[in-house]
């Protein structure tokens, strides 16, 4: 009887061990299958400007931000958003650079949540006919290049500037001013290991041809393009996007390729096919924008865009 009981216990223990191994294997396989975008060359991310109104709001009594970039980091973590581009003008001291302690705390907070700081950006106007305005923009960019270095952000986004009044037919002359400013910023960026990202913003840079002209003239590996998918002012923005992918160092994925106010939604599959063909690897921040007199919930809008973009990434890179 004792021998029979030992035999039953042996069979039960053997069965239990096999069951545990089998269950572990199934769990591991399941986990491997469901990790979103794991090992993929592109990763959907977020540009903080999507939350512009909220991040700009101040408490009437304390004059402090109601919602901060630190709060946004926590939200990104809760939604498994793996990278954030924290626009510089949402830091509490902008245009001045925050203290080293603040920058270190922000960097550490992001790292503790497993969130990459993919870049930041400033407001500037390198297309101004006023040399002093351009010089101020260069100095501002230099300060934030140094801040980006301390935060571990690899890129500082800069604008070209609006077409100045009276220079509508003098694009090359204005582009010359811009190019000199970009060169100076790129040289400073090299000292700190930070690239400048020139954004096509529908201003002086409205076409792929214009973007490429400027980048070739700057001629620095410390300068590249932040591709704004909603700001090419052409009949077929996808054609322009495809032309500039080799120059891309970061992105702003917009809701429509035809800009704010258009009902034509971005075709994420088509966009991802273009990006894949161009060989870009890295983060793809989405940037949603509010429209006047229309309801806008940045949390809902960002989640919706990221869901669509992630689905397209999985489909194109499967």
C-alpha positions as CSV (number, residue, x, y, z in Angstrom):
1,X,0.0,0.0,0.0
2,X,2.9,2.4,0.9
3,X,4.7,1.5,-2.3
4,X,1.5,2.3,-4.4
5,X,1.0,5.6,-2.6
6,X,4.6,6.6,-3.4
7,X,4.1,5.7,-7.0
8,X,1.0,8.0,-7.2
9,X,2.9,10.9,-5.5
10,X,5.7,10.4,-8.0
11,X,3.3,10.6,-11.0
12,X,1.5,13.6,-9.5
13,X,4.8,15.5,-8.9
14,X,6.1,14.6,-12.4
15,X,2.8,15.9,-13.9
16,X,3.0,19.1,-11.9
17,X,6.5,19.8,-12.9
18,X,5.7,19.3,-16.6
19,X,2.6,21.5,-16.2
20,X,4.7,24.3,-14.6
21,X,7.3,24.1,-17.4
22,X,4.6,24.1,-20.1
23,X,2.8,27.0,-18.5
24,X,6.0,29.0,-18.2
25,X,6.7,28.4,-21.9
26,X,3.2,29.5,-22.9
27,X,3.5,32.6,-20.8
28,X,6.9,33.5,-22.2
29,X,5.7,33.0,-25.7
30,X,2.6,35.1,-25.0
31,X,4.6,37.9,-23.5
32,X,7.0,37.9,-26.5
33,X,4.1,38.1,-28.9
34,X,2.2,40.9,-27.2
35,X,5.0,43.4,-26.5
36,X,4.2,46.4,-28.7
37,X,6.8,47.4,-31.3
38,X,9.5,45.4,-29.6
39,X,12.7,45.3,-31.7
40,X,11.1,47.5,-34.4
41,X,13.3,50.2,-36.0
42,X,10.7,53.0,-35.4
43,X,8.8,53.8,-32.2
44,X,5.7,56.0,-31.8
45,X,6.3,58.8,-29.3
46,X,4.8,62.1,-28.1
47,X,5.6,65.8,-28.6
48,X,4.6,67.8,-25.6
49,X,3.0,70.6,-27.7
50,X,-0.1,68.4,-28.0
51,X,-0.8,69.5,-24.4
52,X,0.1,73.2,-25.1
53,X,-3.0,74.7,-23.6
54,X,-2.8,72.6,-20.5
55,X,0.9,73.1,-20.0
56,X,0.6,76.9,-20.5
57,X,-2.3,77.2,-17.9
58,X,-1.3,79.0,-14.7
59,X,-3.0,79.0,-11.3
60,X,-4.4,82.5,-10.7
61,X,-3.1,82.7,-7.1
62,X,0.3,81.1,-7.3
63,X,1.0,81.8,-11.0
64,X,2.4,78.2,-11.1
65,X,1.7,75.7,-13.9
66,X,-1.5,73.8,-13.4
67,X,0.0,70.8,-15.3
68,X,3.7,70.3,-15.7
69,X,6.1,68.3,-17.8
70,X,6.6,66.1,-14.8
71,X,2.9,65.4,-14.8
72,X,3.1,64.6,-18.5
73,X,5.9,62.1,-17.9
74,X,3.7,60.3,-15.4
75,X,0.9,60.1,-17.9
76,X,3.2,58.9,-20.6
77,X,4.4,56.1,-18.3
78,X,0.7,55.1,-17.6
79,X,0.1,54.8,-21.3
80,X,3.4,53.0,-22.1
81,X,4.6,55.9,-24.3
82,X,8.3,55.3,-24.6
83,X,9.6,58.8,-25.6
84,X,8.7,62.4,-25.0
85,X,9.8,65.6,-26.8
86,X,9.4,68.2,-24.0
87,X,9.1,71.5,-25.8
88,X,11.4,74.0,-24.0
89,X,8.7,76.7,-23.6
90,X,6.8,74.5,-21.2
91,X,9.7,74.5,-18.7
92,X,8.9,76.9,-15.9
93,X,11.7,79.4,-16.5
94,X,11.5,79.7,-20.3
95,X,13.1,81.4,-22.2
96,X,15.7,81.1,-19.5
97,X,17.2,77.7,-18.9
98,X,16.2,76.0,-15.7
99,X,18.8,75.3,-13.0
100,X,21.1,72.3,-13.4
101,X,19.3,70.7,-10.4
102,X,15.9,71.0,-12.2
103,X,17.3,69.6,-15.4
104,X,18.9,66.7,-13.6
105,X,15.7,66.0,-11.7
106,X,13.7,66.0,-14.9
107,X,16.3,63.7,-16.6
108,X,16.2,61.3,-13.6
109,X,12.4,61.3,-13.5
110,X,12.2,60.3,-17.1
111,X,14.9,57.6,-16.7
112,X,13.1,56.2,-13.6
113,X,9.9,55.8,-15.7
114,X,11.8,54.3,-18.7
115,X,11.0,57.3,-20.9
116,X,13.5,58.6,-23.4
117,X,13.8,62.4,-23.9
118,X,13.9,62.4,-27.7
119,X,14.5,66.2,-28.1
120,X,13.3,69.6,-27.2
121,X,12.7,72.9,-29.1
122,X,12.7,76.7,-28.9
123,X,11.0,79.6,-30.5
124,X,13.1,81.6,-32.8
125,X,13.0,83.7,-36.1
126,X,16.0,83.3,-38.3
127,X,14.1,84.9,-41.2
128,X,13.8,88.3,-39.6
129,X,15.3,91.2,-41.5
130,X,16.5,92.5,-38.1
131,X,20.0,91.0,-37.4
132,X,19.4,91.6,-33.7
133,X,16.3,89.3,-33.7
134,X,18.3,86.6,-35.5
135,X,21.2,87.0,-33.1
136,X,18.9,86.6,-30.1
137,X,17.5,83.4,-31.6
138,X,21.0,82.0,-32.0
139,X,21.9,82.8,-28.4
140,X,18.6,81.3,-27.2
141,X,19.3,78.1,-29.2
142,X,22.8,77.9,-27.9
143,X,21.6,78.0,-24.3
144,X,19.0,75.3,-24.9
145,X,21.6,73.2,-26.7
146,X,23.5,73.2,-23.5
147,X,20.4,72.4,-21.5
148,X,19.5,69.6,-23.8
149,X,22.9,68.1,-23.3
150,X,22.4,68.1,-19.5
151,X,19.0,66.5,-20.0
152,X,20.3,63.8,-22.3
153,X,18.2,65.2,-25.2
154,X,20.0,64.6,-28.6
155,X,18.2,67.3,-30.6
156,X,17.0,70.9,-30.3
157,X,14.3,71.9,-32.7
158,X,14.6,75.3,-34.4
159,X,12.4,77.1,-36.8
160,X,13.3,79.1,-39.9
161,X,10.8,81.9,-39.5
162,X,7.9,83.4,-41.4
163,X,8.4,85.0,-44.8
164,X,9.1,88.6,-43.9
165,X,7.0,91.3,-45.3
166,X,8.5,92.8,-48.4
167,X,10.7,89.7,-49.1
168,X,8.0,87.5,-50.7
169,X,10.0,87.3,-53.9
170,X,13.5,87.2,-52.2
171,X,13.5,83.7,-50.8
172,X,17.2,83.0,-51.5
173,X,18.2,86.2,-49.7
174,X,16.3,85.3,-46.6
175,X,17.4,81.7,-46.8
176,X,21.0,83.0,-46.7
177,X,20.3,84.7,-43.3
178,X,18.8,81.4,-42.0
179,X,21.6,79.3,-43.2
180,X,24.2,81.4,-41.4
181,X,22.2,81.1,-38.2
182,X,21.8,77.3,-38.6
183,X,25.5,76.9,-39.2
184,X,26.4,78.8,-36.0
185,X,23.9,76.7,-34.0
186,X,25.1,73.4,-35.5
187,X,28.8,74.3,-34.6
188,X,27.7,74.9,-31.0
189,X,25.7,71.7,-31.0
190,X,28.8,69.8,-32.0
191,X,30.6,71.0,-28.9
192,X,27.8,69.5,-26.7
193,X,26.9,66.4,-28.7
194,X,23.4,67.8,-29.6
195,X,22.0,68.2,-33.2
196,X,19.8,71.0,-34.3
197,X,16.6,69.8,-36.0
198,X,15.3,72.3,-38.6
199,X,11.5,72.0,-38.9
200,X,9.6,72.6,-42.0
201,X,6.9,74.7,-40.5
202,X,5.0,76.0,-43.5
203,X,6.9,79.3,-43.2
204,X,10.1,79.8,-45.1
205,X,10.3,76.0,-45.5
206,X,7.2,74.8,-47.4
207,X,8.6,72.2,-49.8
208,X,11.1,69.4,-49.8
209,X,13.2,71.3,-52.3
210,X,13.5,74.2,-50.0
211,X,14.4,72.0,-47.0
212,X,17.1,70.1,-48.9
213,X,18.5,73.4,-50.3
214,X,19.0,74.7,-46.7
215,X,20.4,71.5,-45.3
216,X,22.9,71.1,-48.1
217,X,24.0,74.7,-47.6
218,X,24.4,74.2,-43.8
219,X,26.4,71.1,-44.6
220,X,26.8,69.7,-41.1
221,X,26.3,66.3,-39.6
222,X,25.1,68.2,-36.6
223,X,22.0,69.5,-38.4
224,X,19.1,67.6,-39.8
225,X,15.4,67.9,-40.5
226,X,12.5,67.5,-38.2
227,X,9.8,66.4,-40.6
228,X,6.5,68.0,-39.9
229,X,4.1,65.8,-41.9
230,X,1.4,68.5,-41.8
231,X,3.3,71.6,-43.0
232,X,4.3,70.9,-46.6
233,X,2.3,73.4,-48.7
234,X,2.2,71.3,-51.9
235,X,-0.4,69.3,-53.8
236,X,1.0,66.0,-52.7
237,X,2.7,66.3,-49.2
238,X,3.5,62.6,-49.2
239,X,5.9,63.2,-52.2
240,X,7.7,65.9,-50.2
241,X,7.8,63.7,-47.1
242,X,9.4,60.9,-49.1
243,X,12.0,63.2,-50.6
244,X,13.2,64.4,-47.1
245,X,13.3,61.1,-45.2
246,X,17.1,60.7,-45.8
247,X,17.6,64.0,-43.9
248,X,15.2,63.3,-41.0
249,X,16.5,63.2,-37.5
250,X,13.1,63.5,-35.8
251,X,9.5,63.9,-36.7
252,X,6.2,65.6,-35.9
253,X,3.4,63.3,-37.1
254,X,0.3,65.4,-37.6
255,X,-3.4,64.5,-37.9
256,X,-3.6,65.6,-41.5
257,X,-0.9,66.0,-44.3
258,X,-2.7,69.2,-45.3
259,X,-2.4,70.9,-42.0
260,X,-4.8,72.2,-39.3
261,X,-8.4,72.5,-40.5
262,X,-8.3,69.8,-43.1
263,X,-10.7,66.9,-42.8
264,X,-8.2,64.6,-44.7
265,X,-6.7,62.3,-42.2
266,X,-3.1,61.1,-42.4
267,X,-2.8,57.7,-44.0
268,X,-0.6,56.0,-41.4
269,X,0.0,52.9,-43.5
270,X,1.1,55.0,-46.5
271,X,3.3,57.2,-44.2
272,X,5.0,54.2,-42.6
273,X,5.7,52.7,-46.0
274,X,7.4,55.9,-47.0
275,X,9.4,56.0,-43.8
276,X,10.4,52.4,-44.1
277,X,11.6,52.8,-47.7
278,X,13.6,55.9,-46.7
279,X,15.4,53.9,-44.0
280,X,14.7,56.1,-41.0
281,X,15.1,54.6,-37.6
282,X,14.1,56.2,-34.4
283,X,11.2,57.9,-32.7
284,X,8.1,59.2,-34.4
285,X,6.5,61.8,-32.0
286,X,2.9,62.6,-32.7
287,X,1.7,66.2,-32.3
288,X,-2.0,66.9,-32.1
289,X,-3.4,70.5,-32.3
290,X,-6.5,72.2,-31.0
291,X,-8.7,74.1,-33.4
292,X,-10.7,77.2,-32.5
293,X,-14.3,76.7,-31.5
294,X,-13.9,72.9,-31.6
295,X,-13.7,70.6,-28.5
296,X,-10.3,69.2,-27.9
297,X,-9.2,66.7,-25.3
298,X,-5.4,66.1,-25.7
299,X,-5.4,62.9,-23.7
300,X,-8.1,61.4,-25.9
301,X,-6.6,62.8,-29.2
302,X,-3.1,61.6,-28.4
303,X,-4.2,58.1,-27.5
304,X,-6.2,57.9,-30.7
305,X,-3.3,59.0,-32.9
306,X,-0.9,56.7,-31.1
307,X,-3.2,53.8,-31.5
308,X,-3.5,54.4,-35.3
309,X,0.2,54.9,-35.7
310,X,1.2,51.9,-33.7
311,X,-1.2,49.7,-35.7
312,X,0.4,51.0,-38.9
313,X,3.9,50.3,-37.6
314,X,3.0,46.7,-36.7
315,X,1.4,46.2,-40.1
316,X,4.3,47.7,-42.2
317,X,7.1,46.2,-40.2
318,X,5.6,42.8,-39.5
